Amino acid sequence: MEAKATHRYIGTSPRKMRLVIDLIRGESVDKAIELLHFNPKHASRDAEKVLRSAISNLFNKDEENKHEPNELYVKEAFVNQGPALKRLLPAPMGRAFRIKKRANHVTIVVALKKKLQEV
């Protein structure tokens, strides 16, 4: 059983968001929330929000079985580039420099850990 959550059009660059998302990929959910909550980077707030949404989606998807958060792990976590807003910055001698304000899309997939069956 797995569940997915996405957050689109986040106003930070994909490069900065990937630094945060790489920390939680493959980790247990408890550890991932702890890493994101105490990470000083601004992008970790949005990543934590998406992770909590994915956990909630899994609980809503499978209401019959009660799962503990320590049974879950981050199966997939990736960042895609979103649209870039193009702006002009005044430059010397009447020129203008173009700057891109980048955006990104974050996707996190949470799944249940496979329990080892003893034979």
A tleap script that builds the chain and sets N, CA, C and O, in Angstrom:
source leaprc.protein.ff14SB
mol = sequence {
  NMET GLU ALA LYS ALA THR HIE ARG TYR ILE
  GLY THR SER PRO ARG LYS MET ARG LEU VAL
  ILE ASP LEU ILE ARG GLY GLU SER VAL ASP
  LYS ALA ILE GLU LEU LEU HIE PHE ASN PRO
  LYS HIE ALA SER ARG ASP ALA GLU LYS VAL
  LEU ARG SER ALA ILE SER ASN LEU PHE ASN
  LYS ASP GLU GLU ASN LYS HIE GLU PRO ASN
  GLU LEU TYR VAL LYS GLU ALA PHE VAL ASN
  GLN GLY PRO ALA LEU LYS ARG LEU LEU PRO
  ALA PRO MET GLY ARG ALA PHE ARG ILE LYS
  LYS ARG ALA ASN HIE VAL THR ILE VAL VAL
  ALA LEU LYS LYS LYS LEU GLN GLU CVAL
}
set mol.1.N position { 0.853 -1.170 0.000 }
set mol.1.CA position { 0.000 0.000 0.000 }
set mol.1.C position { 0.899 1.233 0.000 }
set mol.1.O position { 1.853 1.333 0.772 }
set mol.2.N position { 0.569 2.159 -0.881 }
set mol.2.CA position { 1.346 3.396 -0.951 }
set mol.2.C position { 0.424 4.557 -1.297 }
set mol.2.O position { -0.668 4.363 -1.830 }
set mol.3.N position { 0.876 5.752 -0.990 }
set mol.3.CA position { 0.113 6.966 -1.280 }
set mol.3.C position { 1.073 8.061 -1.715 }
set mol.3.O position { 2.245 8.074 -1.338 }
set mol.4.N position { 0.546 8.981 -2.519 }
set mol.4.CA position { 1.377 10.017 -3.114 }
set mol.4.C position { 0.787 11.390 -2.800 }
set mol.4.O position { -0.428 11.549 -2.680 }
set mol.5.N position { 1.673 12.377 -2.669 }
set mol.5.CA position { 1.250 13.769 -2.510 }
set mol.5.C position { 2.177 14.649 -3.341 }
set mol.5.O position { 3.382 14.406 -3.416 }
set mol.6.N position { 1.608 15.663 -3.957 }
set mol.6.CA position { 2.400 16.598 -4.748 }
set mol.6.C position { 2.064 18.026 -4.337 }
set mol.6.O position { 0.948 18.328 -3.915 }
set mol.7.N position { 3.045 18.878 -4.470 }
set mol.7.CA position { 2.856 20.314 -4.277 }
set mol.7.C position { 3.481 20.982 -5.480 }
set mol.7.O position { 4.670 20.814 -5.750 }
set mol.8.N position { 2.679 21.736 -6.199 }
set mol.8.CA position { 3.155 22.328 -7.441 }
set mol.8.C position { 3.345 23.828 -7.290 }
set mol.8.O position { 2.733 24.468 -6.435 }
set mol.9.N position { 4.202 24.368 -8.136 }
set mol.9.CA position { 4.463 25.810 -8.215 }
set mol.9.C position { 5.000 26.389 -6.913 }
set mol.9.O position { 4.554 27.449 -6.473 }
set mol.10.N position { 5.944 25.705 -6.303 }
set mol.10.CA position { 6.598 26.221 -5.100 }
set mol.10.C position { 7.616 27.266 -5.534 }
set mol.10.O position { 8.344 27.060 -6.504 }
set mol.11.N position { 7.668 28.364 -4.834 }
set mol.11.CA position { 8.480 29.502 -5.273 }
set mol.11.C position { 9.945 29.471 -4.896 }
set mol.11.O position { 10.526 30.521 -4.621 }
set mol.12.N position { 10.561 28.299 -4.873 }
set mol.12.CA position { 12.005 28.211 -4.680 }
set mol.12.C position { 12.604 27.469 -5.869 }
set mol.12.O position { 11.889 26.786 -6.603 }
set mol.13.N position { 13.882 27.600 -6.055 }
set mol.13.CA position { 14.495 26.942 -7.202 }
set mol.13.C position { 14.564 25.435 -6.962 }
set mol.13.O position { 14.695 24.998 -5.819 }
set mol.14.N position { 14.479 24.640 -8.025 }
set mol.14.CA position { 14.544 23.184 -7.881 }
set mol.14.C position { 15.871 22.718 -7.281 }
set mol.14.O position { 15.912 21.709 -6.577 }
set mol.15.N position { 16.926 23.427 -7.550 }
set mol.15.CA position { 18.239 23.036 -7.041 }
set mol.15.C position { 18.275 23.094 -5.508 }
set mol.15.O position { 18.832 22.209 -4.858 }
set mol.16.N position { 17.681 24.137 -4.947 }
set mol.16.CA position { 17.646 24.274 -3.490 }
set mol.16.C position { 16.717 23.243 -2.857 }
set mol.16.O position { 16.997 22.728 -1.774 }
set mol.17.N position { 15.612 22.943 -3.536 }
set mol.17.CA position { 14.676 21.960 -3.001 }
set mol.17.C position { 15.267 20.545 -3.050 }
set mol.17.O position { 15.013 19.740 -2.154 }
set mol.18.N position { 16.041 20.243 -4.076 }
set mol.18.CA position { 16.638 18.907 -4.182 }
set mol.18.C position { 17.605 18.617 -3.039 }
set mol.18.O position { 17.741 17.467 -2.621 }
set mol.19.N position { 18.274 19.645 -2.532 }
set mol.19.CA position { 19.171 19.451 -1.389 }
set mol.19.C position { 18.407 18.932 -0.172 }
set mol.19.O position { 18.923 18.115 0.591 }
set mol.20.N position { 17.192 19.405 0.001 }
set mol.20.CA position { 16.375 18.986 1.140 }
set mol.20.C position { 15.755 17.617 0.890 }
set mol.20.O position { 15.749 16.764 1.778 }
set mol.21.N position { 15.233 17.406 -0.316 }
set mol.21.CA position { 14.542 16.152 -0.639 }
set mol.21.C position { 15.515 14.974 -0.619 }
set mol.21.O position { 15.123 13.860 -0.271 }
set mol.22.N position { 16.765 15.200 -0.985 }
set mol.22.CA position { 17.751 14.111 -0.966 }
set mol.22.C position { 18.016 13.588 0.445 }
set mol.22.O position { 18.468 12.455 0.609 }
set mol.23.N position { 17.739 14.400 1.459 }
set mol.23.CA position { 17.952 13.975 2.842 }
set mol.23.C position { 16.958 12.901 3.279 }
set mol.23.O position { 17.301 12.043 4.092 }
set mol.24.N position { 15.726 12.937 2.750 }
set mol.24.CA position { 14.674 12.065 3.275 }
set mol.24.C position { 14.386 10.851 2.407 }
set mol.24.O position { 13.650 9.960 2.832 }
set mol.25.N position { 14.935 10.790 1.221 }
set mol.25.CA position { 14.627 9.677 0.315 }
set mol.25.C position { 15.084 8.357 0.930 }
set mol.25.O position { 16.257 8.198 1.268 }
set mol.26.N position { 14.151 7.407 1.075 }
set mol.26.CA position { 14.461 6.089 1.614 }
set mol.26.C position { 14.426 5.994 3.126 }
set mol.26.O position { 14.588 4.902 3.671 }
set mol.27.N position { 14.221 7.102 3.821 }
set mol.27.CA position { 14.209 7.099 5.283 }
set mol.27.C position { 12.827 6.704 5.807 }
set mol.27.O position { 11.838 6.750 5.076 }
set mol.28.N position { 12.775 6.317 7.078 }
set mol.28.CA position { 11.482 6.068 7.706 }
set mol.28.C position { 10.774 7.408 7.888 }
set mol.28.O position { 11.411 8.461 7.923 }
set mol.29.N position { 9.465 7.353 8.002 }
set mol.29.CA position { 8.673 8.583 8.068 }
set mol.29.C position { 8.989 9.383 9.328 }
set mol.29.O position { 9.067 10.611 9.284 }
set mol.30.N position { 9.170 8.691 10.445 }
set mol.30.CA position { 9.485 9.401 11.691 }
set mol.30.C position { 10.783 10.192 11.570 }
set mol.30.O position { 10.855 11.355 11.964 }
set mol.31.N position { 11.800 9.548 11.023 }
set mol.31.CA position { 13.095 10.201 10.871 }
set mol.31.C position { 13.022 11.336 9.843 }
set mol.31.O position { 13.643 12.384 10.022 }
set mol.32.N position { 12.259 11.119 8.768 }
set mol.32.CA position { 12.133 12.139 7.727 }
set mol.32.C position { 11.461 13.404 8.264 }
set mol.32.O position { 11.894 14.516 7.959 }
set mol.33.N position { 10.407 13.236 9.061 }
set mol.33.CA position { 9.735 14.408 9.637 }
set mol.33.C position { 10.671 15.140 10.584 }
set mol.33.O position { 10.704 16.370 10.611 }
set mol.34.N position { 11.424 14.383 11.354 }
set mol.34.CA position { 12.382 14.992 12.276 }
set mol.34.C position { 13.464 15.765 11.519 }
set mol.34.O position { 13.814 16.882 11.901 }
set mol.35.N position { 13.990 15.170 10.446 }
set mol.35.CA position { 15.018 15.848 9.649 }
set mol.35.C position { 14.479 17.144 9.046 }
set mol.35.O position { 15.158 18.171 9.068 }
set mol.36.N position { 13.276 17.097 8.516 }
set mol.36.CA position { 12.715 18.280 7.868 }
set mol.36.C position { 12.326 19.356 8.882 }
set mol.36.O position { 12.489 20.548 8.622 }
set mol.37.N position { 11.823 18.939 10.013 }
set mol.37.CA position { 11.361 19.915 11.006 }
set mol.37.C position { 12.509 20.743 11.578 }
set mol.37.O position { 12.350 21.934 11.845 }
set mol.38.N position { 13.659 20.108 11.762 }
set mol.38.CA position { 14.783 20.813 12.376 }
set mol.38.C position { 15.834 21.280 11.368 }
set mol.38.O position { 16.906 21.739 11.764 }
set mol.39.N position { 15.543 21.170 10.090 }
set mol.39.CA position { 16.459 21.649 9.058 }
set mol.39.C position { 16.271 23.162 8.904 }
set mol.39.O position { 15.135 23.619 8.780 }
set mol.40.N position { 17.350 23.948 8.907 }
set mol.40.CA position { 17.194 25.405 8.845 }
set mol.40.C position { 16.841 25.944 7.458 }
set mol.40.O position { 16.528 27.129 7.337 }
set mol.41.N position { 16.879 25.128 6.421 }
set mol.41.CA position { 16.588 25.619 5.075 }
set mol.41.C position { 15.100 25.925 4.915 }
set mol.41.O position { 14.246 25.233 5.469 }
set mol.42.N position { 14.811 26.971 4.149 }
set mol.42.CA position { 13.432 27.402 3.944 }
set mol.42.C position { 12.624 26.354 3.174 }
set mol.42.O position { 11.423 26.211 3.401 }
set mol.43.N position { 13.266 25.632 2.279 }
set mol.43.CA position { 12.571 24.630 1.462 }
set mol.43.C position { 12.080 23.449 2.291 }
set mol.43.O position { 11.188 22.724 1.851 }
set mol.44.N position { 12.639 23.242 3.471 }
set mol.44.CA position { 12.233 22.100 4.283 }
set mol.44.C position { 10.803 22.252 4.810 }
set mol.44.O position { 10.149 21.250 5.098 }
set mol.45.N position { 10.311 23.480 4.940 }
set mol.45.CA position { 8.928 23.686 5.384 }
set mol.45.C position { 7.944 23.120 4.361 }
set mol.45.O position { 7.007 22.406 4.717 }
set mol.46.N position { 8.167 23.445 3.097 }
set mol.46.CA position { 7.278 22.939 2.044 }
set mol.46.C position { 7.405 21.422 1.909 }
set mol.46.O position { 6.407 20.738 1.686 }
set mol.47.N position { 8.605 20.898 2.041 }
set mol.47.CA position { 8.807 19.454 1.932 }
set mol.47.C position { 8.109 18.725 3.078 }
set mol.47.O position { 7.525 17.661 2.875 }
set mol.48.N position { 8.169 19.294 4.275 }
set mol.48.CA position { 7.495 18.673 5.417 }
set mol.48.C position { 5.979 18.676 5.219 }
set mol.48.O position { 5.296 17.717 5.579 }
set mol.49.N position { 5.471 19.738 4.654 }
set mol.49.CA position { 4.039 19.837 4.390 }
set mol.49.C position { 3.590 18.756 3.401 }
set mol.49.O position { 2.538 18.143 3.582 }
set mol.50.N position { 4.385 18.527 2.366 }
set mol.50.CA position { 4.056 17.501 1.374 }
set mol.50.C position { 4.163 16.107 1.990 }
set mol.50.O position { 3.332 15.244 1.709 }
set mol.51.N position { 5.168 15.881 2.819 }
set mol.51.CA position { 5.329 14.581 3.472 }
set mol.51.C position { 4.153 14.286 4.394 }
set mol.51.O position { 3.626 13.174 4.384 }
set mol.52.N position { 3.737 15.258 5.186 }
set mol.52.CA position { 2.586 15.051 6.072 }
set mol.52.C position { 1.310 14.794 5.269 }
set mol.52.O position { 0.453 14.022 5.699 }
set mol.53.N position { 1.183 15.430 4.117 }
set mol.53.CA position { 0.030 15.195 3.256 }
set mol.53.C position { 0.035 13.776 2.695 }
set mol.53.O position { -1.016 13.140 2.613 }
set mol.54.N position { 1.202 13.277 2.310 }
set mol.54.CA position { 1.305 11.911 1.797 }
set mol.54.C position { 0.941 10.890 2.878 }
set mol.54.O position { 0.276 9.893 2.597 }
set mol.55.N position { 1.375 11.142 4.098 }
set mol.55.CA position { 1.035 10.249 5.215 }
set mol.55.C position { -0.473 10.261 5.446 }
set mol.55.O position { -1.084 9.209 5.636 }
set mol.56.N position { -1.063 11.433 5.431 }
set mol.56.CA position { -2.501 11.559 5.620 }
set mol.56.C position { -3.267 10.869 4.492 }
set mol.56.O position { -4.299 10.242 4.732 }
set mol.57.N position { -2.761 10.984 3.263 }
set mol.57.CA position { -3.399 10.310 2.132 }
set mol.57.C position { -3.389 8.796 2.312 }
set mol.57.O position { -4.361 8.121 1.973 }
set mol.58.N position { -2.292 8.263 2.846 }
set mol.58.CA position { -2.208 6.814 3.076 }
set mol.58.C position { -3.203 6.386 4.146 }
set mol.58.O position { -3.867 5.361 3.994 }
set mol.59.N position { -3.314 7.152 5.218 }
set mol.59.CA position { -4.258 6.816 6.283 }
set mol.59.C position { -5.706 6.897 5.778 }
set mol.59.O position { -6.535 6.067 6.153 }
set mol.60.N position { -6.012 7.878 4.941 }
set mol.60.CA position { -7.366 8.004 4.396 }
set mol.60.C position { -7.669 6.930 3.357 }
set mol.60.O position { -8.817 6.511 3.206 }
set mol.61.N position { -6.658 6.497 2.655 }
set mol.61.CA position { -6.829 5.485 1.617 }
set mol.61.C position { -7.148 4.119 2.223 }
set mol.61.O position { -7.952 3.362 1.679 }
set mol.62.N position { -6.514 3.814 3.348 }
set mol.62.CA position { -6.679 2.513 3.990 }
set mol.62.C position { -7.187 2.720 5.417 }
set mol.62.O position { -6.440 2.552 6.381 }
set mol.63.N position { -8.467 3.086 5.541 }
set mol.63.CA position { -9.029 3.383 6.861 }
set mol.63.C position { -9.312 2.128 7.675 }
set mol.63.O position { -9.388 2.190 8.902 }
set mol.64.N position { -9.469 0.991 7.005 }
set mol.64.CA position { -9.785 -0.251 7.720 }
set mol.64.C position { -8.626 -0.708 8.591 }
set mol.64.O position { -8.834 -1.130 9.729 }
set mol.65.N position { -7.419 -0.630 8.075 }
set mol.65.CA position { -6.232 -1.047 8.820 }
set mol.65.C position { -5.586 0.176 9.454 }
set mol.65.O position { -5.358 1.187 8.791 }
set mol.66.N position { -5.302 0.072 10.715 }
set mol.66.CA position { -4.633 1.167 11.414 }
set mol.66.C position { -3.128 0.954 11.340 }
set mol.66.O position { -2.602 -0.016 11.885 }
set mol.67.N position { -2.445 1.861 10.667 }
set mol.67.CA position { -0.994 1.766 10.501 }
set mol.67.C position { -0.312 2.735 11.452 }
set mol.67.O position { -0.810 3.831 11.709 }
set mol.68.N position { 0.813 2.324 11.960 }
set mol.68.CA position { 1.637 3.183 12.800 }
set mol.68.C position { 2.614 3.953 11.904 }
set mol.68.O position { 3.048 3.425 10.880 }
set mol.69.N position { 2.964 5.183 12.270 }
set mol.69.CA position { 3.927 5.944 11.458 }
set mol.69.C position { 5.306 5.277 11.360 }
set mol.69.O position { 6.039 5.515 10.400 }
set mol.70.N position { 5.663 4.441 12.350 }
set mol.70.CA position { 6.974 3.789 12.266 }
set mol.70.C position { 6.976 2.626 11.275 }
set mol.70.O position { 8.038 2.073 10.989 }
set mol.71.N position { 5.798 2.236 10.736 }
set mol.71.CA position { 5.716 1.193 9.715 }
set mol.71.C position { 5.884 1.767 8.312 }
set mol.71.O position { 5.939 1.008 7.344 }
set mol.72.N position { 5.967 3.095 8.179 }
set mol.72.CA position { 6.013 3.746 6.872 }
set mol.72.C position { 7.418 4.234 6.542 }
set mol.72.O position { 8.226 4.510 7.429 }
set mol.73.N position { 7.684 4.333 5.247 }
set mol.73.CA position { 8.949 4.917 4.792 }
set mol.73.C position { 8.711 5.717 3.519 }
set mol.73.O position { 7.688 5.555 2.855 }
set mol.74.N position { 9.651 6.568 3.189 }
set mol.74.CA position { 9.566 7.401 1.988 }
set mol.74.C position { 10.082 6.570 0.822 }
set mol.74.O position { 11.287 6.362 0.680 }
set mol.75.N position { 9.167 6.101 -0.004 }
set mol.75.CA position { 9.538 5.229 -1.121 }
set mol.75.C position { 10.179 6.037 -2.255 }
set mol.75.O position { 11.231 5.665 -2.773 }
set mol.76.N position { 9.539 7.136 -2.631 }
set mol.76.CA position { 10.061 8.001 -3.687 }
set mol.76.C position { 9.925 9.451 -3.252 }
set mol.76.O position { 8.971 9.816 -2.565 }
set mol.77.N position { 10.861 10.254 -3.648 }
set mol.77.CA position { 10.788 11.696 -3.424 }
set mol.77.C position { 11.602 12.361 -4.526 }
set mol.77.O position { 12.801 12.118 -4.663 }
set mol.78.N position { 10.942 13.192 -5.297 }
set mol.78.CA position { 11.664 13.854 -6.383 }
set mol.78.C position { 11.112 15.248 -6.621 }
set mol.78.O position { 10.000 15.583 -6.214 }
set mol.79.N position { 11.934 16.054 -7.300 }
set mol.79.CA position { 11.614 17.454 -7.590 }
set mol.79.C position { 11.716 17.664 -9.090 }
set mol.79.O position { 12.725 17.322 -9.707 }
set mol.80.N position { 10.674 18.224 -9.671 }
set mol.80.CA position { 10.676 18.582 -11.085 }
set mol.80.C position { 10.676 20.095 -11.213 }
set mol.80.O position { 10.191 20.809 -10.334 }
set mol.81.N position { 11.221 20.565 -12.308 }
set mol.81.CA position { 11.275 22.002 -12.529 }
set mol.81.C position { 9.915 22.518 -12.972 }
set mol.81.O position { 9.253 21.914 -13.816 }
set mol.82.N position { 9.513 23.628 -12.399 }
set mol.82.CA position { 8.267 24.279 -12.775 }
set mol.82.C position { 8.553 25.448 -13.716 }
set mol.82.O position { 9.671 25.585 -14.214 }
set mol.83.N position { 7.572 26.271 -13.957 }
set mol.83.CA position { 7.778 27.413 -14.847 }
set mol.83.C position { 8.659 28.478 -14.195 }
set mol.83.O position { 8.713 28.593 -12.970 }
set mol.84.N position { 9.332 29.235 -15.015 }
set mol.84.CA position { 10.198 30.307 -14.515 }
set mol.84.C position { 9.605 31.659 -14.921 }
set mol.84.O position { 9.269 31.878 -16.085 }
set mol.85.N position { 9.485 32.553 -13.950 }
set mol.85.CA position { 9.041 33.905 -14.246 }
set mol.85.C position { 10.248 34.709 -14.705 }
set mol.85.O position { 11.272 34.742 -14.022 }
set mol.86.N position { 10.135 35.349 -15.846 }
set mol.86.CA position { 11.252 36.121 -16.389 }
set mol.86.C position { 11.068 37.589 -16.015 }
set mol.86.O position { 10.041 38.199 -16.313 }
set mol.87.N position { 12.074 38.135 -15.364 }
set mol.87.CA position { 12.031 39.524 -14.917 }
set mol.87.C position { 13.253 40.260 -15.434 }
set mol.87.O position { 14.267 39.642 -15.760 }
set mol.88.N position { 13.154 41.591 -15.509 }
set mol.88.CA position { 14.269 42.417 -15.960 }
set mol.88.C position { 14.813 43.204 -14.786 }
set mol.88.O position { 14.059 43.762 -13.989 }
set mol.89.N position { 16.128 43.239 -14.691 }
set mol.89.CA position { 16.817 43.971 -13.639 }
set mol.89.C position { 17.600 45.106 -14.297 }
set mol.89.O position { 18.383 44.852 -15.212 }
set mol.90.N position { 17.411 46.336 -13.862 }
set mol.90.CA position { 18.145 47.443 -14.479 }
set mol.90.C position { 19.652 47.257 -14.338 }
set mol.90.O position { 20.152 46.827 -13.298 }
set mol.91.N position { 20.359 47.592 -15.411 }
set mol.91.CA position { 21.815 47.455 -15.450 }
set mol.91.C position { 22.415 48.786 -15.892 }
set mol.91.O position { 21.697 49.670 -16.360 }
set mol.92.N position { 23.717 48.925 -15.743 }
set mol.92.CA position { 24.350 50.201 -16.123 }
set mol.92.C position { 24.217 50.521 -17.613 }
set mol.92.O position { 24.041 49.632 -18.446 }
set mol.93.N position { 24.304 51.788 -17.916 }
set mol.93.CA position { 24.314 52.306 -19.280 }
set mol.93.C position { 23.035 51.959 -20.039 }
set mol.93.O position { 23.077 51.689 -21.239 }
set mol.94.N position { 21.910 51.965 -19.348 }
set mol.94.CA position { 20.618 51.782 -20.009 }
set mol.94.C position { 20.290 50.361 -20.409 }
set mol.94.O position { 19.300 50.131 -21.103 }
set mol.95.N position { 21.089 49.413 -19.992 }
set mol.95.CA position { 20.819 48.021 -20.347 }
set mol.95.C position { 19.940 47.371 -19.291 }
set mol.95.O position { 19.609 47.978 -18.272 }
set mol.96.N position { 19.569 46.119 -19.557 }
set mol.96.CA position { 18.772 45.355 -18.593 }
set mol.96.C position { 19.258 43.923 -18.587 }
set mol.96.O position { 19.551 43.355 -19.640 }
set mol.97.N position { 19.345 43.345 -17.419 }
set mol.97.CA position { 19.715 41.939 -17.272 }
set mol.97.C position { 18.451 41.142 -16.991 }
set mol.97.O position { 17.592 41.571 -16.221 }
set mol.98.N position { 18.346 39.989 -17.617 }
set mol.98.CA position { 17.188 39.132 -17.404 }
set mol.98.C position { 17.482 38.167 -16.260 }
set mol.98.O position { 18.537 37.534 -16.227 }
set mol.99.N position { 16.548 38.061 -15.329 }
set mol.99.CA position { 16.678 37.078 -14.254 }
set mol.99.C position { 15.472 36.153 -14.316 }
set mol.99.O position { 14.382 36.556 -14.721 }
set mol.100.N position { 15.685 34.908 -13.909 }
set mol.100.CA position { 14.610 33.918 -13.896 }
set mol.100.C position { 14.279 33.579 -12.456 }
set mol.100.O position { 15.154 33.168 -11.693 }
set mol.101.N position { 13.035 33.748 -12.085 }
set mol.101.CA position { 12.565 33.320 -10.764 }
set mol.101.C position { 11.956 31.937 -10.958 }
set mol.101.O position { 10.848 31.787 -11.474 }
set mol.102.N position { 12.704 30.944 -10.533 }
set mol.102.CA position { 12.323 29.564 -10.814 }
set mol.102.C position { 11.315 29.036 -9.802 }
set mol.102.O position { 11.227 29.511 -8.670 }
set mol.103.N position { 10.557 28.038 -10.248 }
set mol.103.CA position { 9.597 27.344 -9.387 }
set mol.103.C position { 9.838 25.846 -9.538 }
set mol.103.O position { 10.550 25.414 -10.445 }
set mol.104.N position { 9.236 25.052 -8.639 }
set mol.104.CA position { 9.413 23.608 -8.720 }
set mol.104.C position { 8.147 22.882 -8.297 }
set mol.104.O position { 7.242 23.468 -7.703 }
set mol.105.N position { 8.104 21.593 -8.615 }
set mol.105.CA position { 7.021 20.703 -8.219 }
set mol.105.C position { 7.640 19.565 -7.406 }
set mol.105.O position { 8.588 18.926 -7.862 }
set mol.106.N position { 7.114 19.306 -6.209 }
set mol.106.CA position { 7.629 18.250 -5.330 }
set mol.106.C position { 6.621 17.112 -5.284 }
set mol.106.O position { 5.420 17.344 -5.142 }
set mol.107.N position { 7.111 15.876 -5.405 }
set mol.107.CA position { 6.279 14.685 -5.283 }
set mol.107.C position { 6.918 13.743 -4.286 }
set mol.107.O position { 8.109 13.445 -4.378 }
set mol.108.N position { 6.120 13.269 -3.322 }
set mol.108.CA position { 6.605 12.322 -2.316 }
set mol.108.C position { 5.642 11.143 -2.270 }
set mol.108.O position { 4.427 11.322 -2.188 }
set mol.109.N position { 6.203 9.924 -2.325 }
set mol.109.CA position { 5.421 8.696 -2.240 }
set mol.109.C position { 5.809 7.979 -0.949 }
set mol.109.O position { 6.988 7.741 -0.688 }
set mol.110.N position { 4.804 7.642 -0.148 }
set mol.110.CA position { 5.008 6.954 1.127 }
set mol.110.C position { 4.412 5.557 1.010 }
set mol.110.O position { 3.325 5.390 0.456 }
set mol.111.N position { 5.121 4.546 1.532 }
set mol.111.CA position { 4.641 3.165 1.445 }
set mol.111.C position { 4.879 2.443 2.761 }
set mol.111.O position { 5.640 2.901 3.613 }
set mol.112.N position { 4.218 1.317 2.905 }
set mol.112.CA position { 4.404 0.462 4.076 }
set mol.112.C position { 5.680 -0.345 3.926 }
set mol.112.O position { 6.034 -0.757 2.822 }
set mol.113.N position { 6.367 -0.569 5.028 }
set mol.113.CA position { 7.566 -1.409 5.008 }
set mol.113.C position { 7.132 -2.862 4.870 }
set mol.113.O position { 6.127 -3.273 5.451 }
set mol.114.N position { 7.882 -3.632 4.107 }
set mol.114.CA position { 7.617 -5.067 3.975 }
set mol.114.C position { 8.071 -5.762 5.239 }
set mol.114.O position { 9.206 -5.582 5.678 }
set mol.115.N position { 7.191 -6.553 5.825 }
set mol.115.CA position { 7.561 -7.285 7.016 }
set mol.115.C position { 8.204 -8.601 6.612 }
set mol.115.O position { 7.675 -9.333 5.776 }
set mol.116.N position { 9.348 -8.893 7.213 }
set mol.116.CA position { 10.054 -10.134 6.917 }
set mol.116.C position { 9.322 -11.314 7.548 }
set mol.116.O position { 9.039 -11.327 8.746 }
set mol.117.N position { 9.032 -12.282 6.724 }
set mol.117.CA position { 8.354 -13.468 7.227 }
set mol.117.C position { 9.385 -14.532 7.525 }
set mol.117.O position { 10.189 -14.900 6.668 }
set mol.118.N position { 9.352 -15.022 8.753 }
set mol.118.CA position { 10.306 -16.051 9.147 }
set mol.118.C position { 9.784 -17.412 8.712 }
set mol.118.O position { 8.610 -17.724 8.907 }
set mol.119.N position { 10.651 -18.216 8.127 }
set mol.119.CA position { 10.241 -19.541 7.630 }
set mol.119.C position { 10.764 -20.613 8.533 }
set mol.119.O position { 10.529 -21.796 8.289 }
savepdb mol mol.pdb
quit
